[in-house]
Amino acid sequence: ALLARAAQGSGGLPDVDTHKAFGSKTAPITMEIFSDFQCPACRQFYLNNYRQLMDNYVTTGKVYLVERDFPLAMHAYSTVAARYARAAAQIGKFEVVQQALFQNQDKWEQTGNVDGTVASVLTPAEMNKVRALAKSPSIDAGIEKDKALGRQYAVAQTPSSYIHYKGQTYPVVGVVSYDVLRQFLDQLLAQR
């Protein structure tokens, strides 16, 4: 039973970028979040839920959180933002860049200055690495893999979260309050 749980703990998910996955792979719940850095609802979800989700579920070993890129075509700069965030993830700076992009969304979505927003939270040396990595074909390939997976799930809007528990998948579409999310996760964990 232990082996089965470990295998299912990683969610058996394809194409997980471990730089954008948080918590224990053997956590009982795996949660994938498909988001777009330029999406106002994603910003709201991030600002209202993310820290509490990380503190209460991810760092405590209850949830393995997988961040997925799903830049929407209607957003002019969301793919650029996804490239920078994914590049930052490669050097261990995903969370600070994610925070900067969401907190300053109203600024860079007007100007397209994703580079400046990211540069504001990284050292010049880190920024040079991120700029070089953001141009790498592997970064675009990773974004495309996430988008392809999102299409398999029929993601129609962002944020879309998929909560995997004991072989079942529960979609959570759009913005939900942290209380609703907490109640749902606690209900699943109580089923053990």
C-alpha positions as CSV (number, residue, x, y, z in Angstrom):
1,A,0.0,0.0,0.0
2,L,2.9,2.3,0.8
3,L,4.3,1.9,-2.7
4,A,1.0,2.5,-4.4
5,R,0.6,5.7,-2.4
6,A,4.1,6.9,-3.3
7,A,3.4,6.3,-7.0
8,Q,0.1,8.1,-6.8
9,G,1.6,10.8,-4.6
10,S,3.4,12.4,-7.5
11,G,0.0,12.4,-9.0
12,G,1.4,10.3,-11.8
13,L,1.4,13.7,-13.6
14,P,3.2,14.2,-16.9
15,D,5.7,16.9,-17.5
16,V,6.0,18.3,-14.0
17,D,8.7,21.0,-13.9
18,T,10.1,20.3,-10.5
19,H,11.3,23.9,-10.3
20,K,7.6,24.9,-10.3
21,A,6.3,22.2,-8.0
22,F,6.2,22.6,-4.2
23,G,5.9,20.4,-1.2
24,S,6.3,16.6,-0.9
25,K,5.7,14.4,-4.0
26,T,4.2,11.9,-1.5
27,A,1.6,14.3,-0.2
28,P,-1.9,12.7,-0.2
29,I,-3.3,15.5,-2.4
30,T,-1.7,16.8,-5.6
31,M,-3.1,20.2,-6.8
32,E,-2.3,21.6,-10.3
33,I,-3.0,25.3,-10.9
34,F,-3.2,26.5,-14.5
35,S,-2.7,30.2,-14.5
36,D,-1.9,33.3,-16.5
37,F,0.2,36.1,-15.0
38,Q,-1.8,38.7,-16.8
39,C,-5.2,37.4,-15.7
40,P,-6.9,39.5,-13.0
41,A,-8.7,36.4,-11.5
42,C,-5.4,34.6,-11.2
43,R,-4.0,37.6,-9.4
44,Q,-6.9,37.6,-7.1
45,F,-6.5,33.8,-6.5
46,Y,-2.8,34.3,-5.8
47,L,-3.3,37.3,-3.4
48,N,-6.1,35.7,-1.5
49,N,-5.1,32.0,-1.3
50,Y,-1.5,31.3,-2.2
51,R,0.4,32.1,1.0
52,Q,-2.2,30.3,3.2
53,L,-2.3,27.3,0.9
54,M,1.6,27.1,1.0
55,D,1.8,27.6,4.8
56,N,-1.1,25.3,5.8
57,Y,-1.1,22.5,3.2
58,V,2.1,22.5,1.1
59,T,4.8,23.0,3.7
60,T,2.9,20.6,6.1
61,G,3.1,17.7,3.5
62,K,-0.7,17.6,2.8
63,V,-0.6,19.0,-0.7
64,Y,1.9,18.7,-3.6
65,L,1.4,21.9,-5.6
66,V,2.2,22.0,-9.3
67,E,2.2,25.4,-11.1
68,R,1.1,25.2,-14.7
69,D,1.4,27.9,-17.3
70,F,-1.7,28.7,-19.3
71,P,-1.2,32.1,-21.0
72,L,-4.3,33.1,-22.7
73,A,-4.1,34.5,-26.3
74,M,-6.1,37.6,-25.3
75,H,-3.3,38.7,-23.0
76,A,-0.5,40.5,-24.9
77,Y,2.2,39.9,-22.3
78,S,1.2,36.7,-20.5
79,T,3.5,34.4,-22.5
80,V,6.4,36.7,-21.9
81,A,5.6,36.7,-18.2
82,A,5.4,32.9,-18.2
83,R,8.8,32.7,-19.9
84,Y,10.4,34.9,-17.3
85,A,8.8,33.1,-14.4
86,R,9.8,29.7,-15.8
87,A,13.3,31.0,-16.4
88,A,13.4,32.3,-12.8
89,A,12.2,28.9,-11.6
90,Q,15.3,27.3,-13.1
91,I,17.5,29.4,-10.8
92,G,15.2,28.8,-7.7
93,K,13.6,32.2,-7.9
94,F,10.0,31.3,-9.0
95,E,8.2,32.4,-5.9
96,V,9.7,35.9,-5.7
97,V,9.1,36.5,-9.5
98,Q,5.6,35.1,-9.3
99,Q,4.8,37.5,-6.4
100,A,6.3,40.5,-8.3
101,L,4.3,39.7,-11.4
102,F,1.0,39.3,-9.7
103,Q,1.5,42.2,-7.3
104,N,2.5,44.6,-10.1
105,Q,0.2,43.2,-12.8
106,D,-1.6,46.5,-13.3
107,K,1.7,48.2,-14.1
108,W,3.4,45.8,-16.5
109,E,0.2,44.8,-18.3
110,Q,-0.1,48.5,-19.4
111,T,3.5,48.9,-20.6
112,G,4.6,45.3,-21.3
113,N,7.6,45.9,-19.1
114,V,7.8,42.4,-17.7
115,D,11.6,42.6,-17.8
116,G,11.6,45.6,-15.4
117,T,9.2,44.0,-13.0
118,V,11.2,40.9,-12.8
119,A,14.5,42.9,-12.5
120,S,13.1,44.7,-9.5
121,V,13.3,41.6,-7.4
122,L,16.4,39.9,-8.7
123,T,20.1,40.7,-8.5
124,P,21.7,41.9,-11.8
125,A,23.5,38.5,-12.0
126,E,20.3,36.6,-11.5
127,M,18.6,38.8,-14.0
128,N,21.2,38.1,-16.6
129,K,20.7,34.3,-16.1
130,V,16.9,34.7,-16.3
131,R,17.1,36.8,-19.6
132,A,19.3,34.2,-21.2
133,L,17.1,31.3,-20.0
134,A,13.9,33.0,-21.1
135,K,15.1,32.9,-24.7
136,S,15.8,29.2,-24.5
137,P,13.6,26.9,-26.7
138,S,13.2,24.5,-23.7
139,I,11.3,27.3,-21.8
140,D,8.8,27.7,-24.6
141,A,8.5,23.9,-24.9
142,G,7.7,23.7,-21.2
143,I,4.9,26.3,-21.6
144,E,3.5,24.4,-24.6
145,K,3.5,21.2,-22.6
146,D,1.5,22.9,-19.9
147,K,-0.9,24.4,-22.4
148,A,-1.4,21.0,-24.1
149,L,-2.2,19.4,-20.8
150,G,-4.6,22.2,-20.0
151,R,-6.4,21.5,-23.3
152,Q,-6.6,17.8,-22.4
153,Y,-8.3,18.9,-19.1
154,A,-10.5,21.3,-21.2
155,V,-9.3,24.4,-19.3
156,A,-11.5,27.2,-20.5
157,Q,-10.5,29.9,-18.1
158,T,-7.8,30.8,-15.6
159,P,-7.2,30.1,-12.8
160,S,-8.3,26.4,-13.1
161,S,-7.1,24.1,-10.4
162,Y,-7.2,20.3,-10.5
163,I,-7.2,18.5,-7.2
164,H,-6.1,14.9,-7.4
165,Y,-6.8,12.6,-4.5
166,K,-7.0,8.7,-4.4
167,G,-7.3,8.4,-8.2
168,Q,-10.1,11.0,-8.4
169,T,-9.7,14.5,-10.0
170,Y,-11.8,17.4,-8.8
171,P,-11.8,20.6,-11.0
172,V,-12.0,23.9,-9.3
173,V,-12.6,26.6,-11.9
174,G,-12.1,30.3,-11.3
175,V,-11.6,32.1,-8.1
176,V,-12.7,30.4,-4.9
177,S,-12.2,31.8,-1.4
178,Y,-9.5,30.3,0.8
179,D,-12.2,29.1,3.2
180,V,-14.0,27.1,0.5
181,L,-10.7,25.7,-0.7
182,R,-9.7,24.8,2.9
183,Q,-13.0,23.1,3.6
184,F,-12.7,21.0,0.5
185,L,-9.1,20.0,1.1
186,D,-9.9,19.1,4.7
187,Q,-12.9,17.0,3.6
188,L,-10.7,15.0,1.3
189,L,-8.0,14.5,3.9
190,A,-10.7,13.4,6.5
191,Q,-11.7,10.5,4.1
192,R,-8.4,8.6,4.6
